[in-house]
Amino acid sequence: MNRKDSIPPTADIPAPTRMMTWDKLICDKRYGLEDYHDTRNGTRSDFQRDFDRLVFSSPFRRLQNKTQVFPLPGSVFVHNRLTHSMEVASVGRSLANEIMRTLRMRHASEPWAHKLDAIDEIVAAACLAHDLGNPPFGHSGEKAISTFFSEGEGAGLQPLLTPEQWADITHFEGNANSLRLLTHQFNGRRPGGFAMTYSMLASIVKYPYESSLAGENGKFGFFTTEVPVFRRIADELGMIPDPGPGEETRYRRHPLVYIVEAADDICYQVMDMEDAHKLHVVSTEEVTDVFLGFFDDTRRNRMMGIMDKVADPNEKIAYMRSCVIGTLVEQCARAFTDNEQAILSGTFPGTLLDHVDTRQREGYRRCSALAWKKIYCAGDVVDIELAGNRIIAFLLEKFIHAVRNPSLNYSRLLLGKVPEQYDISAPTLFGRIQAVLDHMSAMTDVYALDLFRKLNGHSLPAV
């Protein structure tokens, strides 16, 4: 298992009797702008517009100041959420292109075959968007928000919320928050949020079920407030409904989720190793051993011959990294096309990386094991988690107290710092809590730390 706890969303669910179809799954209708939808051709497709709209957006720019794994750049530049998302988009596009070529030939006689040409554009946009909803301080930020409510100062709010609302905040999930960020009509904004295409939105929902079905891993795809949103998208695309035991909302994945997930997992695992090498957390020998383990003797000897001509250890690691990504892209593309029918029927078990050849699967496992041993327990990484937990818990305590007691002088001052787009005066307590979480999750690491210092009196504006 890698750091992101990727889990098969339907492993214990009986197989459905229906199939999804590419004709419906690829749809350029825009959420919130359905009445304006038309099929005219332009210089850019609607899926390309999704990609461009994300690149020029404020939430995407803010990713440059959000932690990926290691602390943000000091003397050595490491990945942040922005660079990670761009690399995932690059790998996702390459993987989608490999798959698209095979599917185009396989379905060449179908009247909808031309729609398959859009797969790479949809995947690239979804890859850019997949981390937009993540709070500051990496994955530990999600945990810090969840535990504030489950075991911290926020625990006393449970009797005031519905079980569904409580499940939302005690399993706070960046993936679900990305869908909210892209579709919610914040104050002063247009209906439909970013007004993205249905197919792109469905492609970022890795866990297409609500929080009450999150289970031990705490993973889910949409908050209670976005259940109608996802139902509308999923039904329009012909995704397979799979109600929970109490009629909770659950669907089988959109097929393109598997491509986005694979691109994300490949970049996450492999690039973490390269960053750790630059920071001297793992040695050149350790990374070389793990990376060469993805290849047979013939390929390994050829790679070693090439590296003998390079003196810079970082260049050697970069070369091997590119080779590893290349072979995993090739293997995941084959896994997708070989299992197309299972994917379309919603019965495909696990992830694409679970279905690569034994050598590559073992190489990925060894890479994950080394990451757990040397990277995720590294001192700097743990320090970020500790600091992030303290900062997020403090800010949540202050903001939630303020929205519950808005007439207090301190509350008025603090709430005056919240951007107008967040509805801190919502009529329900849950609505006000969501407004706080919307604001918190949009913060960068730098902004959250600065605000923490100011509210503690450790920092004052320069005179």
Secondary structure, 3 states (H helix, E strand, C coil): CCCCCCCCCCCCCCCCCCCCCHHHHCCCCECCCHHHCCCCCCCCCHHHHHHHHHHCCHHHHHHHHCECCCCCCCCCCCCEHHHHHHHHHHHHHHHHHHHHHHHHHHCCCCCCHHHHHHHHHHHHHHHHHCCCCCCCCHHHHHHHHHHHHHCCHHHHHHHHCCHHHHHHHHCCCHHHHHHHHHHCCCCCCCCCCCCCEHHHHHHCCCCCEEHHHCCCCCCCCECHHHHHHHHHHHHHHCCCECCCCCCCCEECCCCHHHHHHHHHHHHHHHHHHHHHHHCCCCCHHHHHHHHHCCCCHHHHHHHHHHHCCCCCHHHHHHHHHHHHHHHHHHHHHHHHHHCHHHHHHCCCCCCHHHHCCHHHHHHHHHHHHHHHHHHCCCHHHHHHHHHHHHHHHHHHHHHHHHHHCCCCHHHHHHHCCCCCCCCCCCCCHHHHHHHHHHHHHHCCHHHHHHHHHHHCCCCCCCC
